[in-house]
Amino acid sequence: MRKHLNTLYVTVQGAYVAKEGETVVIKVEKKVLLRLPIHTIGGIVCFGQVSCSPYLLGFCAERDVAVSFLTERGRFLAKVQGPVSGNVLLRREQYRKADDAGASSAMAKSVGWGKVAN
């Protein structure tokens, strides 16, 4: 099952984005404008003078929700993202095999025989 999530765009200047329980809250002048559960958000994009609480950034990192900061006109400034999983050693070995003609042809033969067998 694939999960399609939404991106939250915060364009109100002077807004403060914070965490309250399991929700993301957007406040302007201490007034709550929006409250969304974190499980419905795939990313948060902040334009211009938008502040985020450190607790929200940590919460988003735990939940794999990227927080991006842009200028008011949309020029990229920074992105905060949690740990990225992946095996660097595996990727390096795959690149080495791809550069080796003998290993590449052996892999291609195995794939070809597998397709014929199926």
N, C-alpha and C positions, 0 to 999 in steps of 0.2 A: 504494500500500500504506500502510495506517495503522499506526502504531506505538503500542500501548497500554502505557504504563509504570506502574510501581508507585510509591506514595508511601511513604517510610520515616518512621515515627513513632518518635521517640526520647523515651521517657517516664522512663527510669531517671535519677534525680537523681544528679548528680555525674559523669555520663558525659562522655566526650571523643570527639568525632567528628573523624577525621583522614583524610588521604589517604596511601595507600601504593601506589605504582605507578598502576595504572588502577582501583584499588578504593577503596571507602569503608570505613573501619574504625571500629567503636565499641568504646571501651575504658572500663573501670571499674576504678579502682585498678590501672592498668597491665596489666590482664588483658583480652585480646581476647574480646569477647562475640559480635561479628558482623563478617563481612567480605563485602561485596557488590560486584560489578563495577558501575561507574558507568553503563554502557549499559543496565542494567535498571531504573534509578531515574529517575522523572520529577520527583520533588520530595522534599525532606527537611523535616520539621516537628519542631522541638525544643521540648519542654515543660519549663518551669521551669529548674532549674540545670543546663543542658547547655551545654558549651563546644564551639566549632568552631575548627579551626586555620585560619589565614589562607590557607594553601596549599589547603586544601579549598574554601574560599569562592571563590578564584580558579579552581580546577579546575571547580567546579560552574558558575560563570559562563561559562566557555569551552564547557561541554557543555550549556548551556541547561537546567540543573537549578536550580530556585528553592529557596532555603533560608529557611524561615520560623521566627520565634521567637515563642512564646506563653508566657503564664504557666502555672503548674501547673494552673490551672483552665480554660485554653483561651482566655484573652483575648489578642487579637492585640497584639504589640509591634512587630515589624519584619519586613521581608522583604528578602533580598539576591537580586538577579537580574542577569544579564548584560545586555549591550546589547540594546535592543529595536529591531528594524528597522521602518521605516515612513517614509513621506514626508509630512511635515507640510504642505508646500506643496501637494501633491496633495489632501490632505484639506480644506484651506482652500478651494481652488478648487471642490471637489465641494460643499461647503456653500454657497458663493456661487451655484453653478448651481441648487442645490435651492431657494434662496430666490427665484430669478428665475423668474417665471411663464412667460415666453416661452421661456427655455432648457429649463425642465422639460417644456413641451408639445412642443417640438421633439424632445427625447429620447424622450418617450413615443410620438410618431409613428414615430420610427425603430425603436423596439422593436416596435411594432405591425406595421409593414411587414416587419420581419425575420421575425416569427412567421408572417405570411401567406405570405411567400416560401418558408419552410421547409415 
